[in-house]
Amino acid sequence: MILGIGTDICDIRRIRAIYDRHPLRFPAKAFTEAERERCDRRSDPVPCYAKRFAAKEAVAKAIATEDSGALSWHDVEVVNRISGRPDIVLHGGAAERLAGMTPAGHTASIRISLSDERDYAVAFAVVEAHPA
C-alpha cells in the first residue's frame, strides 16, 4: 500500500550559485559525509548535489503529515547501491516519522527516482508499506 508520494524539481543553477558562494558550508549543512564524498569525486559536483537536494525534498513531502514539522537535512540520506541505483536511508526524526506512519504489522520502504538535465534535477519518492 502506498503511504505517501513526493516530488521535487531543483534548479541546478540555483544550487550552483549557493555552492559557489559557500563551497564548504552549504554541503556540510545539507548533506551527510557519505553524500559529500560521492558528489565531490565528480569533476562537477553540483548536479550530484542538486539531485540529492531534490531527493531530500521529495522524501520530506512523501513522509509529511498534517502536523509534522521540518526535518534535518541529514535525516534523509541518498545512498547508491552497487548497481548505481539510488536508495534512501532515514535517520533521526525522519526515521521516527516513517515509523509513526507505518501500520502495525507492516514494514515501510522508500523508492526514489532521480534525474537531471542541464539546468534541472528532479526526484520522485514513493513510500510503501508491506506486510511484515
ZADO-1210 file (C-alpha; in nm, 4 decimals, padded with zeros to 6 digits):
<atoms>
<atom x="00.0000" y="00.0000" z="00.0000" code="MET" pos="1"/>
<atom x="00.1221" y="00.3498" z="-00.0776" code="ILE" pos="2"/>
<atom x="00.1648" y="00.5682" z="00.2307" code="LEU" pos="3"/>
<atom x="00.2943" y="00.8794" z="00.0576" code="GLY" pos="4"/>
<atom x="00.4398" y="01.0309" z="-00.2559" code="ILE" pos="5"/>
<atom x="00.6551" y="01.3349" z="-00.3087" code="GLY" pos="6"/>
<atom x="00.8255" y="01.5076" z="-00.5961" code="THR" pos="7"/>
<atom x="01.0635" y="01.7973" z="-00.6300" code="ASP" pos="8"/>
<atom x="01.2375" y="01.9824" z="-00.9090" code="ILE" pos="9"/>
<atom x="01.5544" y="02.1734" z="-00.8369" code="CYS" pos="10"/>
<atom x="01.7180" y="02.4396" z="-01.0497" code="ASP" pos="11"/>
<atom x="02.0817" y="02.3320" z="-01.0769" code="ILE" pos="12"/>
<atom x="02.1816" y="02.6933" z="-01.1481" code="ARG" pos="13"/>
<atom x="02.0427" y="02.7963" z="-00.8069" code="ARG" pos="14"/>
<atom x="02.2369" y="02.5180" z="-00.6337" code="ILE" pos="15"/>
<atom x="02.5493" y="02.6218" z="-00.8268" code="ARG" pos="16"/>
<atom x="02.5121" y="02.9822" z="-00.7072" code="ALA" pos="17"/>
<atom x="02.4797" y="02.8675" z="-00.3450" code="ILE" pos="18"/>
<atom x="02.7694" y="02.6234" z="-00.3842" code="TYR" pos="19"/>
<atom x="02.9911" y="02.8909" z="-00.5435" code="ASP" pos="20"/>
<atom x="02.9242" y="03.1281" z="-00.2511" code="ARG" pos="21"/>
<atom x="02.9595" y="02.8590" z="00.0187" code="HIS" pos="22"/>
<atom x="03.1576" y="02.5621" z="-00.1226" code="PRO" pos="23"/>
<atom x="03.2212" y="02.4128" z="00.2219" code="LEU" pos="24"/>
<atom x="02.9357" y="02.5407" z="00.4380" code="ARG" pos="25"/>
<atom x="02.6489" y="02.4500" z="00.2016" code="PHE" pos="26"/>
<atom x="02.7467" y="02.0829" z="00.1514" code="PRO" pos="27"/>
<atom x="02.8235" y="02.0391" z="00.5231" code="ALA" pos="28"/>
<atom x="02.4852" y="02.1840" z="00.6196" code="LYS" pos="29"/>
<atom x="02.2691" y="01.9942" z="00.3696" code="ALA" pos="30"/>
<atom x="02.4454" y="01.6635" z="00.3038" code="PHE" pos="31"/>
<atom x="02.5881" y="01.3729" z="00.5007" code="THR" pos="32"/>
<atom x="02.9553" y="01.2897" z="00.4861" code="GLU" pos="33"/>
<atom x="02.8903" y="00.9966" z="00.2512" code="ALA" pos="34"/>
<atom x="02.6840" y="01.2175" z="00.0186" code="GLU" pos="35"/>
<atom x="02.9608" y="01.4788" z="00.0116" code="ARG" pos="36"/>
<atom x="03.2251" y="01.2153" z="-00.0622" code="GLU" pos="37"/>
<atom x="03.0212" y="01.0783" z="-00.3545" code="ARG" pos="38"/>
<atom x="02.9480" y="01.4189" z="-00.5076" code="CYS" pos="39"/>
<atom x="03.2952" y="01.5622" z="-00.4510" code="ASP" pos="40"/>
<atom x="03.4508" y="01.2759" z="-00.6518" code="ARG" pos="41"/>
<atom x="03.2895" y="01.4162" z="-00.9652" code="ARG" pos="42"/>
<atom x="03.4557" y="01.6770" z="-01.1850" code="SER" pos="43"/>
<atom x="03.1414" y="01.8890" z="-01.1363" code="ASP" pos="44"/>
<atom x="02.9771" y="01.8033" z="-00.8024" code="PRO" pos="45"/>
<atom x="02.6860" y="02.0472" z="-00.8362" code="VAL" pos="46"/>
<atom x="02.4421" y="01.8306" z="-01.0400" code="PRO" pos="47"/>
<atom x="02.5050" y="01.5459" z="-00.7945" code="CYS" pos="48"/>
<atom x="02.4243" y="01.7770" z="-00.5028" code="TYR" pos="49"/>
<atom x="02.1165" y="01.9116" z="-00.6836" code="ALA" pos="50"/>
<atom x="01.9742" y="01.5614" z="-00.7373" code="LYS" pos="51"/>
<atom x="02.0273" y="01.4783" z="-00.3716" code="ARG" pos="52"/>
<atom x="01.8738" y="01.8079" z="-00.2640" code="PHE" pos="53"/>
<atom x="01.5643" y="01.7324" z="-00.4750" code="ALA" pos="54"/>
<atom x="01.5512" y="01.3799" z="-00.3285" code="ALA" pos="55"/>
<atom x="01.5564" y="01.5115" z="00.0287" code="LYS" pos="56"/>
<atom x="01.2691" y="01.7470" z="-00.0541" code="GLU" pos="57"/>
<atom x="01.0679" y="01.4738" z="-00.2296" code="ALA" pos="58"/>
<atom x="01.1110" y="01.2326" z="00.0614" code="VAL" pos="59"/>
<atom x="01.0193" y="01.5022" z="00.3147" code="ALA" pos="60"/>
<atom x="00.6970" y="01.5627" z="00.1204" code="LYS" pos="61"/>
<atom x="00.6250" y="01.1903" z="00.0988" code="ALA" pos="62"/>
<atom x="00.6516" y="01.1401" z="00.4760" code="ILE" pos="63"/>
<atom x="00.4899" y="01.4689" z="00.5774" code="ALA" pos="64"/>
<atom x="00.1777" y="01.4656" z="00.7908" code="THR" pos="65"/>
<atom x="-00.0659" y="01.7431" z="00.8740" code="GLU" pos="66"/>
<atom x="00.1176" y="01.8219" z="01.1969" code="ASP" pos="67"/>
<atom x="00.4752" y="01.7318" z="01.1049" code="SER" pos="68"/>
<atom x="00.7459" y="01.9910" z="01.1233" code="GLY" pos="69"/>
<atom x="01.0698" y="02.0350" z="00.9390" code="ALA" pos="70"/>
<atom x="01.3341" y="01.7654" z="00.9171" code="LEU" pos="71"/>
<atom x="01.7088" y="01.7979" z="00.9462" code="SER" pos="72"/>
<atom x="01.8797" y="01.7786" z="00.6064" code="TRP" pos="73"/>
<atom x="02.0950" y="01.4996" z="00.7476" code="HIS" pos="74"/>
<atom x="01.7892" y="01.2899" z="00.8419" code="ASP" pos="75"/>
<atom x="01.7330" y="01.1949" z="00.4765" code="VAL" pos="76"/>
<atom x="02.0366" y="01.0416" z="00.3092" code="GLU" pos="77"/>
<atom x="02.0719" y="00.9365" z="-00.0538" code="VAL" pos="78"/>
<atom x="02.2957" y="00.6346" z="-00.0989" code="VAL" pos="79"/>
<atom x="02.3685" y="00.4328" z="-00.4087" code="ASN" pos="80"/>
<atom x="02.3635" y="00.0580" z="-00.4435" code="ARG" pos="81"/>
<atom x="02.6489" y="-00.1173" z="-00.6209" code="ILE" pos="82"/>
<atom x="02.4414" y="-00.1030" z="-00.9402" code="SER" pos="83"/>
<atom x="02.4259" y="00.2768" z="-00.9065" code="GLY" pos="84"/>
<atom x="02.0555" y="00.2769" z="-00.8227" code="ARG" pos="85"/>
<atom x="01.9753" y="00.5441" z="-00.5643" code="PRO" pos="86"/>
<atom x="01.8267" y="00.4443" z="-00.2325" code="ASP" pos="87"/>
<atom x="01.7152" y="00.6332" z="00.0773" code="ILE" pos="88"/>
<atom x="01.8344" y="00.5860" z="00.4341" code="VAL" pos="89"/>
<atom x="01.6436" y="00.7700" z="00.7045" code="LEU" pos="90"/>
<atom x="01.7932" y="00.8871" z="01.0319" code="HIS" pos="91"/>
<atom x="01.6628" y="01.0642" z="01.3413" code="GLY" pos="92"/>
<atom x="01.3340" y="01.2494" z="01.3015" code="GLY" pos="93"/>
<atom x="01.2716" y="01.1195" z="00.9501" code="ALA" pos="94"/>
<atom x="01.3042" y="00.7570" z="01.0645" code="ALA" pos="95"/>
<atom x="01.0723" y="00.8281" z="01.3571" code="GLU" pos="96"/>
<atom x="00.8181" y="00.9937" z="01.1297" code="ARG" pos="97"/>
<atom x="00.8180" y="00.6974" z="00.8905" code="LEU" pos="98"/>
<atom x="00.7806" y="00.4520" z="01.1794" code="ALA" pos="99"/>
<atom x="00.4851" y="00.6540" z="01.3078" code="GLY" pos="100"/>
<atom x="00.3017" y="00.6395" z="00.9759" code="MET" pos="101"/>
<atom x="00.3668" y="00.2699" z="00.9118" code="THR" pos="102"/>
<atom x="00.0667" y="00.0492" z="01.0008" code="PRO" pos="103"/>
<atom x="00.1139" y="-00.2215" z="01.2630" code="ALA" pos="104"/>
<atom x="00.2344" y="-00.5484" z="01.1152" code="GLY" pos="105"/>
<atom x="00.3937" y="-00.3748" z="00.8155" code="HIS" pos="106"/>
<atom x="00.7378" y="-00.2593" z="00.7138" code="THR" pos="107"/>
<atom x="00.7933" y="00.0512" z="00.5069" code="ALA" pos="108"/>
<atom x="01.0253" y="00.1190" z="00.2164" code="SER" pos="109"/>
<atom x="01.1002" y="00.4255" z="00.0086" code="ILE" pos="110"/>
<atom x="01.1598" y="00.4128" z="-00.3634" code="ARG" pos="111"/>
<atom x="01.3334" y="00.7097" z="-00.5200" code="ILE" pos="112"/>
<atom x="01.3899" y="00.8072" z="-00.8809" code="SER" pos="113"/>
<atom x="01.6383" y="01.0824" z="-00.9691" code="LEU" pos="114"/>
<atom x="01.7123" y="01.2504" z="-01.2988" code="SER" pos="115"/>
<atom x="01.8780" y="01.5633" z="-01.4265" code="ASP" pos="116"/>
<atom x="01.9215" y="01.7655" z="-01.7390" code="GLU" pos="117"/>
<atom x="02.1429" y="02.0648" z="-01.7982" code="ARG" pos="118"/>
<atom x="01.9517" y="02.3075" z="-01.5738" code="ASP" pos="119"/>
<atom x="01.7226" y="02.0903" z="-01.3616" code="TYR" pos="120"/>
<atom x="01.7280" y="01.7943" z="-01.1266" code="ALA" pos="121"/>
<atom x="01.4114" y="01.6071" z="-01.0374" code="VAL" pos="122"/>
<atom x="01.3235" y="01.3474" z="-00.7755" code="ALA" pos="123"/>
<atom x="01.0161" y="01.1340" z="-00.7219" code="PHE" pos="124"/>
<atom x="00.9637" y="00.9384" z="-00.3993" code="ALA" pos="125"/>
<atom x="00.7086" y="00.6701" z="-00.3140" code="VAL" pos="126"/>
<atom x="00.6657" y="00.5390" z="00.0405" code="VAL" pos="127"/>
<atom x="00.5194" y="00.1903" z="00.0536" code="GLU" pos="128"/>
<atom x="00.4082" y="-00.0394" z="00.3365" code="ALA" pos="129"/>
<atom x="00.4380" y="-00.4164" z="00.3027" code="HIS" pos="130"/>
<atom x="00.3061" y="-00.6853" z="00.5381" code="PRO" pos="131"/>
<atom x="00.5853" y="-00.7994" z="00.7662" code="ALA" pos="132"/>
</atoms>
